[in-house]
Amino acid sequence: MPRVVFTSNLQRHVSCPARDAAGETVLAVLQEVFDQEPQIRGYVLDEQGELRKHVFIFVDGQRARLNNPVGEKSEIYVLQALTGG
C-alpha cells in the first residue's frame, strides 16, 4: 500500500501522521486519508478539489500531480511551501 507522509509544518496545524492508504492515483490515495481525517483536506486541496497554491506532492522523489499513478510501494510526500520574509 502506498505511504503518505505530511511535512511537519502541516502537522503543526492539523494531526496528520504518516499512514498507508490504498489507491491507484495520488488523488485516490489522498482521498482515503481525507476520509479518515477530513480536517486535512482543507490544508491540501482548495474548494475546487485542486492542490492549494503552496502545496506540492512528490511521489518516490519526483514532483507529481493529483492524477499521477502510484505503485503499491510508493511514498507520497505532501509539502506546504513556506513564504514570507
N, C-alpha and C positions, 0 to 999 in steps of 0.2 A: 504494500500500500504506500502511496506517496506520503512524504512527511512535509508538513507545513511549519515553518519557523517564522515568527514575527520578531522584529528587532526590538531592543529594549526601549527605544523611545516610544513605540506604540504601547508597550507593556506598562509604561507609566500612566497611561490614560485609561486603559481597559485591560482586564485579565485576558491574556491570550497566550497561554503556554504553548510550546511546540506540541504538535499532535499528528497522528496518522489519520488520513481521510481518503476514502475511495473516490475515484473519478478518472475519466479519460482525458479531460482538459483541465487547464488551470482553473477556469471558472467552476467546473463541476466539483473539483476538489474543494475550492473555497466555499462553494455553496453548502457542502456538507458541514464545514466548520461553522459557517454562519447559522445553519440550522441548530447546531448545538450551543452556540454562543452568539445570539443575534446582535448584541451590542457592538461586536467587532465590525459588522458590515458597514456602518456609517463612517468608520475611520478609513475604510479601504475603498468603497465604492460610493459614487455620487447618486443623486436621485434618479438618474437615467440608467444606472447599473454599469457605468463606466468607471475605470480607475480614477481616483481623485488625482488632481493635478500634480501633487508632490509624492505620489505613491508609485513605487517601481516593484516589479516582480522579476525574480531571477529563478530559472529552473536549471538545475545542475550547472550553475555558474554562468549561464547565458541569459541575457535580458529577454523577457518573454512578454507576450500579450495574453489576454484572458482566453483566447481561443486556441492557444498553443497546446498540442498534445503533451501528456506526461506519461512516463513509464511507471511500472509497478514499484520501482526503487528510486524514483525521482525525489530530489529535495527541492522544495519550493520555498524561497525566501521572500518575505514581504517587507519592503523597506519604505520608510517615510523620510524623504529628504528634508533636511533642516535648512531653513532660510532665515534671513535677517542679518543684522550686523551689530 
